[in-house]
Amino acid sequence: MRKRLLTLYQLLLDAYGRQHWWPGANPFEVIVGAILTQRVAWANVEKAISSLKEAGLMDPQRLSEAPLKKIASLIHPCIYYNEKAKKLKAFLTFLEERYRGDLSLLLCLPVSSLRKELLFIRGIGQETADSIILYAAGKPSFVVDAYTRRILNRLGLIEERAKYTDIQALFMGNLPKDASLYNEYHALLVCHGKKCCHNTRPLCDGCPLRAMCSFPQQGTITASVKEM
C-alpha cells in the first residue's frame, strides 16, 4: 500500500506540479477559510475573506467583537452564511474562553490534543479540524475530503462507504508523518478531482492515473482532459 500511495502521489505531482497550498496570509486567515469553505467554492470564500479584510475584521479580537449580523452580511458570498457566521463566533468564543484569545497557544498543542480541542467546537467537523491542523498549525494530519474519497474509491484503494478515520489512517499509516507531504498530496488530489476525476462525468481519456485505475474499464470513458 505504501508503494501504491507513493506512486499515486508522484503521478499527480508529475501531471500538475506543486500546488502551493493553502491560500492564506496567516494562520487566522487560514482558519477562517477552512470554516467558510465547507460546501462552498473557494472563489466565494475569497470574496468573503476580502470583505472581512476591507471591514478590518480579519483579526480574532475585532471579529469576535463584531455583531453576528454584520459578519453574516460580509460573508454573504458563502452559502449558509448565517450558519457559518455562528461557526466563526463559536470558534472565537472557544479561543477566548480556553486560550485567552491567543491563537498561538492553541496551535502549539500536539496534533492529537489540538484535534480533540477543535472537534469540541460547535460546527467544526473532522475535515475542518484537520485542515486547521495541517494548514494553519503546519502539523501532520491528513485531510480527507470528497475528492480524496472519490479518487481512492475509483482506484480500488477504499470501499465506497469507508469511514473518514479509516481513509485518513490509510495515508498516515503508510506515509511519513510529514506536514509538507500531506499538504501537497491533499492539494494534488483536489486538483485532480476538479480537473479530471469529476463526480458524474470523469475525463478518463488522458487521465494521469489511468494505468492504475479500474474505473474506465466500467465503460465510463469520456472526453480527454486536454479538451478542458
N, CA, C and O of each residue as an XYZ file, in Angstrom:
912
protein
N       0.824     -1.205      0.000
C       0.000      0.000      0.000
C       0.867      1.268      0.000
O       0.551      2.243     -0.681
N       1.959      1.242      0.768
C       2.850      2.396      0.789
C       3.357      2.714     -0.623
O       3.388      3.876     -1.030
N       3.753      1.677     -1.362
C       4.256      1.880     -2.716
C       3.174      2.447     -3.621
O       3.453      3.327     -4.435
N       1.939      1.958     -3.494
C       0.852      2.448     -4.344
C       0.535      3.905     -4.037
O       0.283      4.693     -4.948
N       0.548      4.259     -2.773
C       0.263      5.642     -2.398
C       1.364      6.584     -2.871
O       1.076      7.697     -3.310
N       2.603      6.158     -2.788
C       3.703      6.986     -3.265
C       3.696      7.107     -4.790
O       4.033      8.156     -5.341
N       3.308      6.020     -5.465
C       3.180      6.069     -6.925
C       2.075      7.028     -7.325
O       2.240      7.815     -8.257
N       0.951      6.968     -6.627
C      -0.163      7.876     -6.885
C       0.272      9.323     -6.709
O      -0.040     10.179     -7.537
N       0.987      9.589     -5.638
C       1.469     10.939     -5.372
C       2.383     11.431     -6.498
O       2.240     12.558     -6.972
N       3.307     10.594     -6.915
C       4.263     11.001     -7.945
C       3.579     11.249     -9.282
O       3.928     12.187     -9.998
N       2.606     10.410     -9.621
C       1.861     10.609    -10.870
C       1.119     11.937    -10.861
O       1.109     12.654    -11.861
N       0.504     12.261     -9.743
C      -0.218     13.531     -9.625
C       0.753     14.714     -9.671
O       0.478     15.724    -10.317
N       1.873     14.582     -8.989
C       2.858     15.659     -8.971
C       3.431     15.889    -10.363
O       3.610     17.036    -10.775
N       3.721     14.813    -11.093
C       4.239     14.937    -12.456
C       3.217     15.599    -13.380
O       3.576     16.361    -14.278
N       1.940     15.298    -13.147
C       0.887     15.818    -14.019
C       0.545     17.279    -13.745
O       0.298     18.040    -14.681
N       0.526     17.677    -12.482
C       0.008     19.000    -12.121
C       1.021     19.941    -11.484
O       0.778     21.144    -11.401
N       2.149     19.411    -11.033
C       3.131     20.261    -10.375
C       2.705     20.641     -8.965
O       1.619     20.275     -8.518
N       3.552     21.367     -8.277
C       3.264     21.754     -6.899
C       2.151     22.796     -6.849
O       2.074     23.684     -7.698
N       1.299     22.672     -5.846
C       0.091     23.483     -5.784
C       0.192     24.719     -4.880
O      -0.625     25.635     -4.980
N       1.201     24.739     -3.997
C       1.434     25.906     -3.132
C       0.204     26.256     -2.287
O      -0.249     27.401     -2.274
N      -0.320     25.263     -1.592
C      -1.468     25.470     -0.698
C      -0.976     25.776      0.713
O       0.189     25.492      0.990
N      -1.778     26.337      1.633
C      -3.162     26.788      1.500
C      -3.127     28.279      1.292
O      -2.309     28.956      1.916
N      -3.986     28.830      0.435
C      -4.014     30.290      0.276
C      -4.476     30.968      1.560
O      -5.600     30.754      2.013
N      -3.612     31.778      2.138
C      -3.942     32.474      3.380
C      -2.730     33.247      3.859
O      -1.611     32.735      3.835
N      -2.948     34.479      4.295
C      -1.840     35.341      4.679
C      -1.252     34.962      6.031
O      -0.082     35.243      6.293
N      -2.038     34.331      6.891
C      -1.589     33.982      8.237
C      -2.483     32.860      8.777
O      -3.504     32.547      8.165
N      -2.120     32.253      9.907
C      -2.915     31.133     10.433
C      -4.379     31.465     10.688
O      -5.251     30.631     10.449
N      -4.661     32.676     11.171
C      -6.066     33.014     11.436
C      -6.866     33.068     10.149
O      -7.999     32.589     10.105
N      -6.298     33.639      9.109
C      -6.996     33.690      7.820
C      -7.229     32.285      7.267
O      -8.266     32.021      6.658
N      -6.275     31.387      7.477
C      -6.444     30.000      7.051
C      -7.606     29.350      7.790
O      -8.399     28.620      7.196
N      -7.703     29.619      9.090
C      -8.786     29.045      9.893
C     -10.137     29.571      9.428
O     -11.088     28.803      9.280
N     -10.225     30.860      9.199
C     -11.476     31.440      8.690
C     -11.844     30.787      7.362
O     -13.001     30.428      7.145
N     -10.874     30.636      6.486
C     -11.121     29.998      5.198
C     -11.573     28.558      5.342
O     -12.459     28.103      4.618
N     -10.961     27.836      6.283
C     -11.321     26.429      6.500
C     -12.760     26.284      6.977
O     -13.448     25.330      6.613
N     -13.212     27.229      7.789
C     -14.597     27.195      8.276
C     -15.571     27.598      7.176
O     -16.642     27.006      7.046
N     -15.206     28.596      6.389
C     -16.112     29.098      5.351
C     -16.217     28.178      4.147
O     -17.242     28.180      3.465
N     -15.178     27.389      3.865
C     -15.146     26.626      2.622
C     -15.979     25.350      2.649
O     -16.071     24.661      1.634
N     -16.578     25.023      3.771
C     -17.431     23.840      3.841
C     -18.585     23.978      2.842
O     -19.434     24.860      2.974
N     -18.599     23.091      1.843
C     -19.640     23.054      0.799
C     -19.723     24.362      0.002
O     -20.797     24.740     -0.467
N     -18.595     25.040     -0.146
C     -18.557     26.317     -0.862
C     -17.355     26.346     -1.801
O     -16.268     25.900     -1.433
N     -17.545     26.866     -3.005
C     -16.429     27.036     -3.942
C     -15.442     28.051     -3.375
O     -15.840     29.050     -2.775
N     -14.142     27.785     -3.572
C     -13.131     28.646     -2.985
C     -13.226     30.085     -3.490
O     -12.876     31.014     -2.761
N     -13.683     30.284     -4.704
C     -13.816     31.647     -5.240
C     -14.749     32.483     -4.367
O     -14.509     33.672     -4.159
N     -15.810     31.864     -3.859
C     -16.737     32.583     -2.984
C     -16.131     32.840     -1.613
O     -16.398     33.867     -0.989
N     -15.309     31.899     -1.148
C     -14.611     32.102      0.126
C     -13.667     33.293      0.014
O     -13.575     34.106      0.934
N     -12.966     33.396     -1.110
C     -12.049     34.523     -1.324
C     -12.793     35.853     -1.278
O     -12.284     36.830     -0.728
N     -13.988     35.898     -1.848
C     -14.788     37.122     -1.806
C     -15.163     37.480     -0.376
O     -15.110     38.644      0.021
N     -15.547     36.456      0.397
C     -15.933     36.680      1.788
C     -14.743     37.165      2.612
O     -14.877     38.090      3.413
N     -13.590     36.549      2.418
C     -12.392     36.949      3.151
C     -11.994     38.376      2.787
O     -11.592     39.148      3.657
N     -12.101     38.730      1.508
C     -11.790     40.095      1.076
C     -12.708     41.106      1.762
O     -12.267     42.186      2.156
N     -13.990     40.748      1.902
C     -14.942     41.637      2.576
C     -14.588     41.816      4.045
O     -14.671     42.923      4.577
N     -14.194     40.733      4.698
C     -13.789     40.815      6.105
C     -12.537     41.680      6.256
O     -12.425     42.451      7.209
N     -11.607     41.554      5.326
C     -10.381     42.357      5.377
C     -10.694     43.838      5.179
O     -10.176     44.694      5.895
N     -11.544     44.124      4.202
C     -11.896     45.513      3.915
C     -12.598     46.165      5.100
O     -12.490     47.372      5.315
N     -13.322     45.344      5.867
C     -14.025     45.846      7.043
C     -13.117     45.883      8.272
O     -13.548     46.295      9.350
N     -11.864     45.454      8.115
C     -10.922     45.464      9.222
C     -11.190     44.399     10.265
O     -10.844     44.568     11.434
N     -11.803     43.305      9.848
C     -12.201     42.272     10.803
C     -11.408     40.978     10.701
O     -11.767     39.986     11.336
N     -10.334     40.968      9.914
C      -9.540     39.753      9.827
C      -8.543     39.714     10.987
O      -7.326     39.697     10.801
N      -9.107     39.701     12.165
C      -8.348     39.686     13.413
C      -9.240     39.032     14.462
O     -10.419     39.377     14.544
N      -8.729     38.106     15.264
C      -9.580     37.387     16.211
C     -10.377     38.284     17.151
O     -11.573     38.065     17.347
N      -9.735     39.281     17.727
C     -10.440     40.128     18.685
C     -11.499     40.986     18.007
O     -12.631     41.074     18.482
N     -11.129     41.624     16.888
C     -12.094     42.501     16.216
C     -13.259     41.710     15.634
O     -14.399     42.173     15.671
N     -12.987     40.528     15.100
C     -14.071     39.712     14.559
C     -14.964     39.209     15.685
O     -16.177     39.094     15.509
N     -14.380     38.910     16.830
C     -15.153     38.454     17.981
C     -16.100     39.540     18.473
O     -17.207     39.243     18.920
N     -15.672     40.793     18.393
C     -16.481     41.912     18.871
C     -17.536     42.356     17.863
O     -18.452     43.095     18.223
N     -17.427     41.923     16.618
C     -18.373     42.341     15.574
C     -19.727     41.665     15.769
O     -19.784     40.505     16.175
N     -20.828     42.387     15.481
C     -22.166     41.783     15.581
C     -22.313     40.611     14.605
O     -21.752     40.625     13.510
N     -23.062     39.620     15.015
C     -23.261     38.430     14.194
C     -23.847     38.788     12.825
O     -23.427     38.241     11.805
N     -24.805     39.693     12.805
C     -25.451     40.071     11.538
C     -24.458     40.727     10.580
O     -24.537     40.535      9.367
N     -23.530     41.497     11.127
C     -22.534     42.145     10.268
C     -21.615     41.105      9.646
O     -21.297     41.180      8.459
N     -21.187     40.129     10.452
C     -20.325     39.066      9.926
C     -21.058     38.305      8.830
O     -20.492     38.024      7.774
N     -22.324     37.971      9.087
C     -23.115     37.230      8.100
C     -23.227     38.006      6.793
O     -23.134     37.424      5.712
N     -23.426     39.302      6.888
C     -23.565     40.110      5.668
C     -22.255     40.174      4.891
O     -22.267     40.208      3.661
N     -21.130     40.190      5.593
C     -19.825     40.271      4.932
C     -19.436     38.960      4.257
O     -18.728     38.962      3.250
N     -19.900     37.839      4.812
C     -19.557     36.534      4.214
C     -20.706     36.017      3.355
O     -20.803     34.816      3.101
N     -21.561     36.905      2.916
C     -22.750     36.543      2.133
C     -22.440     35.711      0.888
O     -23.264     34.876      0.515
N     -21.275     35.899      0.216
C     -20.988     35.052     -0.961
C     -20.972     33.569     -0.645
O     -21.147     32.748     -1.546
N     -20.766     33.206      0.617
C     -20.735     31.792      1.007
C     -22.140     31.299      1.330
O     -22.888     31.963      2.047
N     -22.489     30.142      0.802
C     -23.772     29.551      1.117
C     -23.841     29.262      2.614
O     -22.820     28.997      3.247
N     -25.051     29.313      3.178
C     -25.252     29.114      4.616
C     -24.473     30.151      5.431
O     -23.905     29.826      6.474
N     -24.450     31.393      4.954
C     -23.645     32.431      5.597
C     -24.084     32.727      7.028
O     -23.248     33.063      7.867
N     -25.378     32.609      7.323
C     -25.827     32.843      8.700
C     -25.267     31.772      9.641
O     -24.800     32.071     10.741
N     -25.325     30.529      9.186
C     -24.817     29.429      9.995
C     -23.300     29.513     10.139
O     -22.757     29.210     11.201
N     -22.621     29.921      9.078
C     -21.160     29.987      9.135
C     -20.689     31.163      9.988
O     -19.616     31.111     10.589
N     -21.490     32.212     10.038
C     -21.168     33.313     10.950
C     -21.207     32.815     12.393
O     -20.380     33.209     13.215
N     -22.162     31.957     12.692
C     -22.268     31.375     14.038
C     -21.076     30.466     14.330
O     -20.582     30.419     15.457
N     -20.617     29.744     13.306
C     -19.459     28.861     13.496
C     -18.191     29.668     13.767
O     -17.371     29.286     14.602
N     -18.037     30.783     13.059
C     -16.894     31.656     13.323
C     -16.946     32.190     14.747
O     -15.935     32.224     15.448
N     -18.137     32.606     15.162
C     -18.316     33.114     16.523
C     -18.013     32.027     17.548
O     -17.390     32.292     18.576
N     -18.456     30.801     17.265
C     -18.221     29.691     18.191
C     -16.725     29.442     18.356
O     -16.249     29.201     19.465
N     -15.988     29.502     17.248
C     -14.537     29.310     17.322
C     -13.893     30.419     18.141
O     -13.028     30.155     18.976
N     -14.311     31.651     17.907
C     -13.720     32.791     18.603
C     -14.047     32.779     20.092
O     -13.206     33.136     20.917
N     -15.263     32.369     20.437
C     -15.644     32.243     21.846
C     -14.796     31.182     22.532
O     -14.303     31.381     23.642
N     -14.637     30.060     21.856
C     -13.786     28.976     22.359
C     -12.361     29.471     22.578
O     -11.756     29.209     23.617
N     -11.834     30.183     21.594
C     -10.457     30.677     21.659
C     -10.279     31.628     22.842
O      -9.261     31.581     23.532
N     -11.256     32.479     23.070
C     -11.176     33.444     24.161
C     -11.307     32.756     25.520
O     -10.540     33.041     26.439
N     -12.269     31.861     25.645
C     -12.545     31.229     26.931
C     -11.467     30.246     27.365
O     -11.188     30.121     28.558
N     -10.853     29.543     26.405
C      -9.893     28.493     26.771
C      -8.430     28.891     26.556
O      -7.524     28.322     27.166
N      -8.211     29.890     25.669
C      -6.828     30.259     25.369
C      -6.596     31.771     25.420
O      -5.635     32.284     24.847
N      -7.491     32.470     26.114
C      -7.368     33.924     26.306
C      -7.213     34.671     24.987
O      -6.587     35.729     24.924
N      -7.796     34.099     23.935
C      -7.746     34.734     22.627
C      -6.426     34.593     21.909
O      -6.227     35.184     20.848
N      -5.518     33.814     22.478
C      -4.172     33.658     21.900
C      -4.142     32.426     21.000
O      -4.098     31.294     21.482
N      -4.167     32.657     19.694
C      -4.211     31.569     18.732
C      -2.961     30.703     18.804
O      -3.032     29.492     18.596
N      -1.827     31.310     19.095
C      -0.577     30.549     19.143
C      -0.600     29.501     20.255
O       0.008     28.440     20.112
N      -1.292     29.782     21.359
C      -1.396     28.806     22.446
C      -2.177     27.576     22.011
O      -1.868     26.456     22.418
N      -3.184     27.790     21.186
C      -3.974     26.671     20.669
C      -3.177     25.873     19.653
O      -3.108     24.647     19.741
N      -2.578     26.553     18.696
C      -1.914     25.866     17.582
C      -0.616     25.169     17.979
O      -0.110     24.341     17.222
N      -0.066     25.490     19.159
C       1.169     24.840     19.576
C       0.917     23.482     20.237
O       1.869     22.778     20.571
N      -0.341     23.109     20.430
C      -0.665     21.824     21.042
C      -0.214     20.668     20.149
O      -0.135     20.832     18.931
N       0.083     19.507     20.728
C       0.357     18.316     19.914
C      -0.857     17.982     19.052
O      -1.984     18.351     19.384
N      -0.620     17.288     17.954
C      -1.684     17.022     16.984
C      -2.913     16.389     17.622
O      -4.029     16.854     17.391
N      -2.736     15.349     18.413
C      -3.888     14.657     18.991
C      -4.696     15.567     19.909
O      -5.926     15.532     19.889
N      -4.016     16.379     20.712
C      -4.701     17.303     21.623
C      -5.382     18.426     20.853
O      -6.509     18.810     21.165
N      -4.700     18.943     19.855
C      -5.263     20.024     19.043
C      -6.512     19.555     18.319
O      -7.509     20.274     18.265
N      -6.463     18.362     17.768
C      -7.621     17.815     17.052
C      -8.810     17.644     17.994
O      -9.945     17.958     17.637
N      -8.539     17.146     19.191
C      -9.603     16.959     20.180
C     -10.229     18.294     20.564
O     -11.449     18.394     20.694
N      -9.410     19.304     20.742
C      -9.913     20.631     21.087
C     -10.782     21.211     19.967
O     -11.861     21.744     20.223
N     -10.309     21.102     18.743
C     -11.054     21.661     17.609
C     -12.390     20.959     17.413
O     -13.392     21.609     17.114
N     -12.416     19.651     17.576
C     -13.669     18.909     17.399
C     -14.673     19.197     18.503
O     -15.853     18.866     18.379
N     -14.215     19.803     19.561
C     -15.093     20.206     20.665
C     -15.937     21.418     20.275
O     -16.999     21.647     20.854
N     -15.468     22.196     19.294
C     -16.126     23.448     18.914
C     -17.332     23.171     18.028
O     -17.262     22.351     17.113
N     -18.422     23.848     18.297
C     -19.643     23.699     17.504
C     -19.362     24.026     16.040
O     -18.797     25.072     15.721
N     -19.765     23.112     15.155
C     -19.669     23.366     13.724
C     -18.357     22.966     13.081
O     -18.208     23.090     11.866
N     -17.395     22.488     13.869
C     -16.128     22.059     13.300
C     -16.074     20.536     13.292
O     -16.032     19.896     14.342
N     -16.076     19.968     12.086
C     -16.007     18.527     11.924
C     -14.585     18.079     11.631
O     -13.638     18.858     11.734
N     -14.455     16.828     11.268
C     -13.125     16.256     11.098
C     -12.324     16.901      9.967
O     -11.136     17.184     10.125
N     -12.974     17.130      8.836
C     -12.251     17.714      7.704
C     -11.762     19.121      8.026
O     -10.622     19.475      7.725
N     -12.636     19.923      8.644
C     -12.243     21.287      9.003
C     -11.142     21.279     10.044
O     -10.189     22.053      9.951
N     -11.267     20.403     11.045
C     -10.253     20.312     12.092
C      -8.892     19.936     11.494
O      -7.873     20.538     11.831
N      -8.885     18.957     10.623
C      -7.621     18.523     10.021
C      -7.044     19.585      9.093
O      -5.824     19.709      8.981
N      -7.906     20.353      8.426
C      -7.425     21.458      7.588
C      -6.729     22.511      8.443
O      -5.693     23.051      8.056
N      -7.302     22.795      9.602
C      -6.695     23.773     10.513
C      -5.360     23.252     11.036
O      -4.379     23.993     11.094
N      -5.326     21.984     11.413
C      -4.088     21.397     11.934
C      -2.989     21.412     10.870
O      -1.852     21.797     11.145
N      -3.335     20.996      9.670
C      -2.341     20.889      8.602
C      -1.920     22.244      8.064
O      -0.728     22.520      7.935
N      -2.900     23.098      7.747
C      -2.587     24.328      7.021
C      -2.363     25.547      7.905
O      -1.621     26.453      7.525
N      -2.989     25.588      9.074
C      -2.777     26.727      9.978
C      -1.675     26.441     10.985
O      -0.837     27.301     11.254
N      -1.675     25.211     11.553
C      -0.649     24.858     12.536
C       0.592     24.260     11.890
O       1.655     24.220     12.508
N       0.461     23.787     10.631
C       1.606     23.191      9.941
C       2.030     21.869     10.531
O       3.216     21.541     10.562
N       1.035     21.093     11.010
C       1.327     19.807     11.644
C       0.684     18.678     10.850
O      -0.344     18.879     10.203
N       1.295     17.475     10.896
C       0.825     16.371     10.048
C      -0.486     15.733     10.488
O      -0.526     14.956     11.442
N      -1.541     16.069      9.789
C      -2.847     15.432      9.972
C      -3.501     15.431      8.597
O      -3.889     16.488      8.098
N      -3.628     14.264      7.979
C      -4.070     14.206      6.589
C      -5.544     14.598      6.466
O      -6.390     14.118      7.220
N      -5.835     15.471      5.511
C      -7.197     15.959      5.283
C      -7.901     15.050      4.277
O      -7.378     14.782      3.195
N      -9.072     14.587      4.639
C      -9.880     13.746      3.755
C     -11.113     14.527      3.336
O     -11.882     14.985      4.180
N     -11.300     14.679      2.036
C     -12.486     15.373      1.534
C     -13.173     14.531      0.469
O     -12.791     13.385      0.232
N     -14.182     15.100     -0.168
C     -14.953     14.348     -1.161
C     -14.087     13.928     -2.342
O     -14.280     12.846     -2.896
N     -13.142     14.766     -2.732
C     -12.250     14.411     -3.842
C     -11.392     13.205     -3.480
O     -11.240     12.277     -4.274
N     -10.831     13.228     -2.271
C      -9.996     12.120     -1.806
C     -10.786     10.815     -1.816
O     -10.318      9.793     -2.318
N     -11.976     10.870     -1.260
C     -12.823      9.679     -1.185
C     -13.157      9.146     -2.580
O     -13.059      7.944     -2.824
N     -13.543     10.023     -3.482
C     -13.929      9.619     -4.835
C     -12.764      8.977     -5.583
O     -12.909      7.910     -6.180
N     -11.615      9.633     -5.544
C     -10.451      9.139     -6.288
C      -9.977      7.799     -5.745
O      -9.706      6.878     -6.516
N      -9.875      7.682     -4.442
C      -9.397      6.424     -3.854
C     -10.382      5.286     -4.077
O      -9.980      4.137     -4.256
N     -11.658      5.603     -4.068
C     -12.659      4.571     -4.321
C     -12.558      4.077     -5.763
O     -12.651      2.874     -6.003
N     -12.372      4.972     -6.716
C     -12.267      4.582     -8.121
C     -10.970      3.834     -8.410
O     -10.897      3.028     -9.337
N      -9.945      4.115     -7.601
C      -8.686      3.385     -7.750
C      -8.727      2.031     -7.061
O      -7.797      1.235     -7.194
N      -9.802      1.765     -6.323
C      -9.939      0.500     -5.622
C      -9.154      0.421     -4.327
O      -8.902     -0.673     -3.822
N      -8.760      1.579     -3.774
C      -7.973      1.608     -2.548
C      -8.839      1.642     -1.296
O      -8.373      1.307     -0.207
N     -10.105      2.049     -1.449
C     -11.025      2.060     -0.318
C     -12.397      1.610     -0.800
O     -12.681      1.626     -1.998
N     -13.245      1.207      0.143
C     -14.626      0.895     -0.177
C     -15.435      2.191     -0.223
O     -15.046      3.199      0.367
N     -16.554      2.154     -0.924
C     -17.358      3.363     -1.123
C     -17.805      3.985      0.192
O     -17.887      5.208      0.300
N     -18.093      3.161      1.187
C     -18.595      3.675      2.460
C     -17.524      3.697      3.547
O     -17.845      3.643      4.734
N     -16.279      3.774      3.156
C     -15.192      3.812      4.137
C     -15.340      5.036      5.045
O     -15.734      6.112      4.595
N     -15.023      4.857      6.316
C     -15.124      5.949      7.277
C     -13.979      6.937      7.089
O     -12.908      6.596      6.587
N     -14.236      8.161      7.506
C     -13.228      9.220      7.418
C     -11.931      8.770      8.084
O     -10.852      8.872      7.499
N     -12.050      8.272      9.309
C     -10.849      7.886     10.066
C     -10.081      6.749      9.409
O      -8.857      6.679      9.515
N     -10.799      5.855      8.729
C     -10.129      4.744      8.041
C      -9.335      5.244      6.838
O      -8.225      4.779      6.578
N      -9.917      6.198      6.107
C      -9.221      6.766      4.944
C      -7.996      7.548      5.406
O      -6.922      7.447      4.813
N      -8.167      8.318      6.457
C      -7.041      9.082      6.996
C      -5.921      8.147      7.456
O      -4.742      8.409      7.215
N      -6.307      7.053      8.120
C      -5.317      6.086      8.613
C      -4.573      5.413      7.468
O      -3.417      5.020      7.622
N      -5.231      5.278      6.322
C      -4.580      4.678      5.160
C      -3.351      5.493      4.764
O      -2.292      4.940      4.466
N      -3.512      6.814      4.767
C      -2.394      7.688      4.427
C      -1.381      7.771      5.569
O      -0.180      7.596      5.362
N      -1.876      8.037      6.763
C      -0.979      8.303      7.880
C      -0.279      7.044      8.380
O       0.763      7.125      9.031
N      -0.847      5.889      8.079
C      -0.218      4.644      8.484
C       0.793      4.116      7.477
O       1.566      3.206      7.775
N       0.779      4.700      6.278
C       1.665      4.195      5.218
C       2.647      5.236      4.686
O       3.548      4.902      3.917
N       2.479      6.480      5.088
C       3.372      7.540      4.630
C       4.087      8.170      5.822
O       3.597      8.086      6.948
N       5.233      8.796      5.592
C       5.910      9.505      6.687
C       5.001     10.593      7.247
O       4.237     11.211      6.505
N       5.082     10.825      8.538
C       4.269     11.878      9.152
C       4.936     13.222      8.881
O       5.657     13.771      9.714
N       4.667     13.719      7.697
C       5.328     14.913      7.171
C       4.258     15.898      6.703
O       3.531     15.623      5.748
N       4.165     17.032      7.370
C       3.127     18.012      7.050
C       3.234     18.515      5.608
O       2.217     18.701      4.942
N       4.457     18.733      5.125
C       4.618     19.242      3.762
C       4.151     18.207      2.733
O       3.568     18.566      1.711
N       4.406     16.925      3.004
C       3.937     15.858      2.114
C       2.414     15.782      2.126
O       1.793     15.698      1.066
N       1.806     15.809      3.306
C       0.346     15.755      3.414
C      -0.299     16.963      2.734
O      -1.333     16.852      2.076
N       0.339     18.111      2.911
C      -0.149     19.347      2.294
C      -0.210     19.183      0.780
O      -1.255     19.394      0.164
N       0.918     18.806      0.190
C       0.986     18.692     -1.266
C       0.085     17.583     -1.792
O      -0.566     17.740     -2.825
N       0.051     16.463     -1.081
C      -0.748     15.316     -1.517
C      -2.234     15.689     -1.563
O      -2.917     15.428     -2.553
N      -2.717     16.293     -0.496
C      -4.131     16.677     -0.459
C      -4.456     17.684     -1.555
O      -5.480     17.570     -2.228
N      -3.579     18.670     -1.730
C      -3.803     19.681     -2.764
C      -3.845     19.054     -4.154
O      -4.656     19.454     -4.989
N      -2.985     18.085     -4.407
C      -2.953     17.414     -5.708
C      -4.219     16.593     -5.942
O      -4.729     16.547     -7.062
N      -4.726     15.951     -4.903
C      -5.973     15.193     -5.029
C      -7.132     16.125     -5.362
O      -7.980     15.796     -6.191
N      -7.168     17.280     -4.718
C      -8.214     18.263     -5.018
C      -8.093     18.744     -6.464
O      -9.089     18.851     -7.179
N      -6.866     19.029     -6.881
C      -6.629     19.475     -8.253
C      -7.103     18.427     -9.253
O      -7.774     18.758    -10.230
N      -6.759     17.170     -9.014
C      -7.161     16.092     -9.916
C      -8.678     15.924     -9.923
O      -9.273     15.702    -10.977
N      -9.298     16.027     -8.766
C     -10.751     15.906     -8.689
C     -11.467     17.000     -9.460
O     -12.506     16.753    -10.074
N     -10.921     18.204     -9.431
C     -11.536     19.327    -10.127
C     -11.294     19.282    -11.630
O     -12.186     19.602    -12.416
N     -10.097     18.887    -12.026
C      -9.731     18.935    -13.441
C     -10.114     17.686    -14.215
O     -10.379     17.757    -15.415
N     -10.147     16.550    -13.545
C     -10.256     15.299    -14.290
C     -11.277     14.324    -13.707
O     -12.191     13.891    -14.409
N     -11.127     13.976    -12.425
C     -11.952     12.929    -11.829
C     -13.253     13.502    -11.284
O     -13.494     13.507    -10.077
N     -14.093     13.989    -12.212
C     -15.362     14.597    -11.828
C     -16.324     13.556    -11.261
O     -16.164     12.353    -11.465
N     -17.315     14.053    -10.552
C     -18.264     13.145     -9.897
C     -19.111     12.377    -10.896
O     -19.214     11.154    -10.807
N     -19.722     13.081    -11.852
C     -20.658     12.434    -12.780
C     -20.064     12.136    -14.153
O     -20.434     11.137    -14.770
N     -19.152     12.975    -14.649
C     -18.572     12.755    -15.971
C     -17.050     12.883    -15.902
O     -16.487     13.883    -16.346
N     -16.396     11.881    -15.351
C     -14.928     11.929    -15.246
C     -14.268     11.897    -16.620
O     -14.731     11.203    -17.525
N     -13.201     12.640    -16.765
C     -12.463     12.687    -18.032
C     -11.385     11.608    -18.013
O     -10.218     11.884    -17.736
N     -11.787     10.390    -18.308
C     -10.883      9.242    -18.172
C      -9.817      9.191    -19.265
O      -8.695      8.754    -19.009
N     -10.149      9.627    -20.470
C      -9.151      9.672    -21.533
C      -8.101     10.717    -21.164
O      -8.442     11.873    -20.910
N      -6.852     10.329    -21.133
C      -5.792     11.270    -20.792
C      -5.570     11.437    -19.311
O      -4.720     12.233    -18.911
N      -6.303     10.714    -18.475
C      -6.139     10.808    -17.026
C      -4.749     10.294    -16.629
O      -4.357      9.211    -17.063
N      -3.996     11.045    -15.815
C      -2.646     10.603    -15.431
C      -2.647      9.360    -14.543
O      -1.601      8.743    -14.340
N      -3.811      8.991    -14.015
C      -3.897      7.807    -13.150
C      -4.521      6.612    -13.865
O      -4.785      5.581    -13.247
N      -4.750      6.751    -15.140
C      -5.478      5.729    -15.892
C      -4.851      4.336    -15.780
O      -5.564      3.336    -15.705
N      -3.519      4.277    -15.768
C      -2.843      2.978    -15.748
C      -3.085      2.200    -14.459
O      -2.989      0.973    -14.447
N      -3.399      2.908    -13.372
C      -3.612      2.224    -12.098
C      -5.075      2.262    -11.658
O      -5.392      1.947    -10.511
N      -5.965      2.649    -12.575
C      -7.376      2.818    -12.232
C      -8.240      1.835    -13.015
O      -8.072      1.672    -14.223
N      -9.163      1.183    -12.317
C     -10.070      0.232    -12.962
C     -11.375      0.889    -13.389
O     -12.183      0.272    -14.083
N     -11.586      2.129    -12.981
C     -12.867      2.789    -13.245
C     -13.178      2.930    -14.737
O     -14.327      2.704    -15.117
N     -12.217      3.293    -15.617
C     -12.533      3.402    -17.047
C     -13.016      2.095    -17.663
O     -13.763      2.102    -18.642
N     -12.592      0.981    -17.092
C     -12.989     -0.318    -17.633
C     -14.469     -0.601    -17.407
O     -15.021     -1.555    -17.954
N     -15.102      0.241    -16.595
C     -16.528      0.084    -16.337
C     -17.370      0.801    -17.396
O     -18.593      0.881    -17.283
N     -16.696      1.321    -18.424
C     -17.422      1.941    -19.527
C     -17.667      3.418    -19.348
O     -18.564      3.976    -19.980
N     -16.882      4.074    -18.491
C     -17.068      5.494    -18.251
C     -15.901      6.269    -18.821
O     -15.220      6.991    -18.094
N     -15.660      6.127    -20.121
C     -14.587      6.847    -20.785
C     -15.206      8.022    -21.532
O     -16.063      7.843    -22.397
N     -14.758      9.226    -21.185
C     -15.349     10.430    -21.758
C     -14.288     11.252    -22.450
O     -13.256     10.726    -22.865
N     -14.540     12.541    -22.575
C     -13.631     13.428    -23.290
C     -12.267     13.483    -22.658
O     -12.111     13.224    -21.465
N     -11.288     13.816    -23.452
C      -9.909     13.906    -22.967
C      -9.741     15.096    -22.055
O     -10.378     16.132    -22.245
N      -8.876     14.948    -21.057
C      -8.580     16.050    -20.145
C      -7.958     17.219    -20.907
O      -8.036     18.356    -20.440
N      -7.346     16.975    -22.063
C      -6.730     18.040    -22.841
C      -7.765     18.984    -23.434
O      -7.433     20.087    -23.867
N      -9.039     18.541    -23.453
C     -10.068     19.388    -24.049
C     -10.542     20.469    -23.090
O     -11.266     21.375    -23.501
N     -10.147     20.394    -21.809
C     -10.604     21.364    -20.838
C      -9.942     22.721    -21.066
O     -10.212     23.671    -20.331
